[in-house]
Amino acid sequence: MSDILIVDDERDIRELIGDILEDEGFTTRLAGNSQEAMAQISDQPPALLILDIWLKDSKMDGIDILKCVKRDYPEVPVVIISGHGNIEIAVAAIKQGAYDFIEKPFNIDQLLVVIRRAMETSLLRRENSKLKQGDSKPAEMIGDSASFRALVSQLDKVTKSNGRVMLTGPAGSGKEVAARYVHANSNRANAPFVTVNCAGMEPDVMEEILFGREGGQRGVEQGLLEQAHGGVIYFDEVADMPLGTQSKILRVLVDQQFTRVGGSDKVKVDLRVISSTNRDLQTEIAAGTFREELYHRLNVVPIAVPSLAERREDIPVLARFFVELCNQAQGLPLREISHDAIALMQTMTWPGNVRQLKNLMERVLILGDGTDPIEARELPQETGPAASDDGRVVLSGTLATLPLREAREAFEREYLLTQINRFGGNISRTASFVGMERSALHRKLKSLGVVTSQKSGARVARLEEDVQEAS
């Protein structure tokens, strides 16, 4: 949200500021008196308020409006402007909670610098508010596959300790859900869970966001570390943390205290640290982009979160859970999922993992008609053999060029690999689905060079030559 409300009794001034900010990509609203201003604030609080001190023909002056805004909407930064500015007015405004004070006639460059900083503060406050609102939501771990049960077993072992946990796994696999599960089942469950999005923060403001700031006109502003006191700080995608910040976080982990930006007093904190990454930190260390000392401090208990491909048995229950979630949160139709649709989803590739499955279910519900069960035709068709409109199977280019015997073996091999992995390596369930005796399926797999091996708590099928190369 980039909505800025400009309140000034001089029409030329408020329109000039509005035009300047519109040119910079902001959305603006204008008000000429206190009545208009309070009505617009009540209707929709802005991301930022630019407020004149003296307002002609108004029931309230700028200080009165400032007091009301800081009381009812404390997350909205207020920048005070005045043509009659003096040190007393500036001090009074800052004491009442104003973000900054600018005297007319103002320099445009100076105005834009103050507004951009204030908007960064507004964004941070809204994100913190969302985090606090989300703290009360339970972390729901959904699944029953062998690899999922192995993950939950590991998480349960660390919930009651204060040990630092490093969650590894591909993007979208559910690392934050796992972190929230640890928090929700720990003795810190009633304390804050604060997320640090290491990949989404600008390096030049990250330290202020983490450690807070003090001094100057804005007084003391708490950072995320201070807000997480007593609870959990979660470093999401920690490999993206700037090197300079890494050394300071290392010092916090050692001393359990830090100094705010611009300050000198030590701030003591009691934190449990959980981190996550989808990258190989050993490779990052070798490349000089991640500090080895920090790695050893964070990687006390390493836990791997499996990809969706490693827990295909969970796809039906996850898909149904996301349908129910979309129904509760957005009022989308509560639809069943057909057997064919489930079968197709269990054979699809999922580079985006659980997040991709959630997005797919939401898209299908938004674009679908009625409340009939979700059918396979509503799902994206991947590259490979597909059905034409008249029911014929359309062969891929490679398969179509092979002699019949080789094409049949290639199809059987790929088909059986897909089905075995779909059922988590369970030969009995695979045999039942494909319509073969278990012993016959074993013989067929052996003739096709397909073997099963243990991985992430579940059995997966691979070609024999792939296993030999891996060993």
Number of C-alpha atoms within 10 A of each C-alpha: 12 13 16 22 23 24 27 27 20 14 12 10 15 21 17 11 19 20 14 15 17 13 10 10 9 14 17 21 16 19 21 19 22 23 14 13 21 18 12 16 15 12 9 10 19 24 24 25 28 26 28 27 25 19 19 14 12 14 11 17 17 23 20 13 20 24 16 14 22 16 12 12 15 13 21 23 26 27 24 25 24 21 13 11 16 10 9 8 16 21 14 12 23 19 13 16 22 26 24 21 23 19 16 12 11 12 10 11 9 10 18 15 10 16 22 11 14 21 20 14 20 21 18 16 17 15 13 18 13 11 15 15 10 14 19 14 10 14 18 11 15 15 18 15 19 18 25 24 17 17 18 18 11 15 19 14 10 17 20 14 12 15 15 18 24 24 24 22 18 18 18 19 23 20 25 20 15 22 27 24 20 25 28 21 17 19 14 19 20 14 18 21 25 23 22 20 15 18 15 12 15 12 16 10 11 19 21 18 22 19 23 22 20 19 13 9 16 14 12 15 17 15 20 20 27 22 21 21 18 17 23 27 24 27 24 23 22 24 24 19 23 19 15 11 15 20 14 16 21 17 14 17 18 10 11 15 19 21 17 23 18 13 12 11 11 11 13 15 19 15 23 21 20 28 24 26 19 18 16 11 19 13 11 14 15 11 10 11 16 22 20 15 12 16 18 10 16 23 18 13 16 15 18 16 23 22 22 26 22 23 25 22 22 23 23 17 14 19 21 18 15 17 23 19 17 19 16 12 8 11 10 17 18 18 17 15 17 13 13 13 17 18 15 17 19 23 19 16 11 18 16 16 20 21 15 16 20 20 13 17 21 20 13 16 21 13 9 16 10 11 12 13 13 22 17 17 10 13 16 12 13 11 7 12 15 14 12 9 7 6 8 10 11 12 13 12 10 9 16 11 11 12 9 11 9 12 15 12 13 14 14 15 19 14 13 20 22 19 22 24 25 27 23 24 22 17 20 15 16 23 19 12 12 13 10 14 14 15 12 11 19 16 12 16 20 13 11 17 14 20 19 20 11 10 13 18 17 21 21 23 23 19 17 16 12 12 14 8 7 7 6
